[in-house]
Amino acid sequence: MSGDDLPRVEVYPGCEAVVEFDPALTFECVEDCTWCCRHGVLLYDKDFLELAERADLSEATTRFRGEDFVPREEKDRESHVADDGAACYFLRDDGLCRLHAEHDWKPARCSVFPLEVVLEDGEIRVSTREKAWDHCEGMNVSERRVVDNLDAFLPEYLWELENPDTKREL
């Protein structure tokens, strides 16, 4: 399919996303997976301000190449960590995210997972993270079609950002 043939989905009134993944894709987080929590988390300005209401930013964030991130840290355990023994600062020992479990909130980058967002020619384009297919256990395991639930993955303020690209990593 050429770029013009890709489906456009209105996620919010006046906010369309170009869908670059199979519309039949389903996704649901599965217990004990935590693959996505093994990475540093990009924080957009709004995320940074909301995180300040929930955590000590001097401990919970780092700056890298002029952008704010929730860092990875070495964990003293073998489960729910990457091969190097590190995981997201907010990943608890029980494999749950402290921000989600205790505050019912996630940074946009976490909500977007397993999707990837790029801005191209003024349009938000959404695809799946290639590595998610190899590591994430929630791909195509449920009846929840991603294309029908894009508002759960893509916060509305992504359309207001100069650079909503989620490919930037710590």
Secondary structure as GFF3:
##gff-version 3
##sequence-region A 1 170
A	DSSP	three_ten_helix	3	5	.	.	.	ID=ss1
A	DSSP	beta_strand	8	12	.	.	.	ID=ss2
A	DSSP	beta_strand	15	19	.	.	.	ID=ss3
A	DSSP	three_ten_helix	35	38	.	.	.	ID=ss4
A	DSSP	beta_strand	41	43	.	.	.	ID=ss5
A	DSSP	alpha_helix	45	52	.	.	.	ID=ss6
A	DSSP	alpha_helix	57	60	.	.	.	ID=ss7
A	DSSP	beta_strand	62	64	.	.	.	ID=ss8
A	DSSP	beta_strand	67	70	.	.	.	ID=ss9
A	DSSP	beta_strand	72	74	.	.	.	ID=ss10
A	DSSP	beta_strand	86	88	.	.	.	ID=ss11
A	DSSP	alpha_helix	98	103	.	.	.	ID=ss12
A	DSSP	alpha_helix	108	112	.	.	.	ID=ss13
A	DSSP	beta_strand	115	120	.	.	.	ID=ss14
A	DSSP	beta_strand	123	128	.	.	.	ID=ss15
A	DSSP	alpha_helix	132	135	.	.	.	ID=ss16
A	DSSP	three_ten_helix	146	149	.	.	.	ID=ss17
A	DSSP	alpha_helix	150	153	.	.	.	ID=ss18
A	DSSP	three_ten_helix	156	160	.	.	.	ID=ss19
###
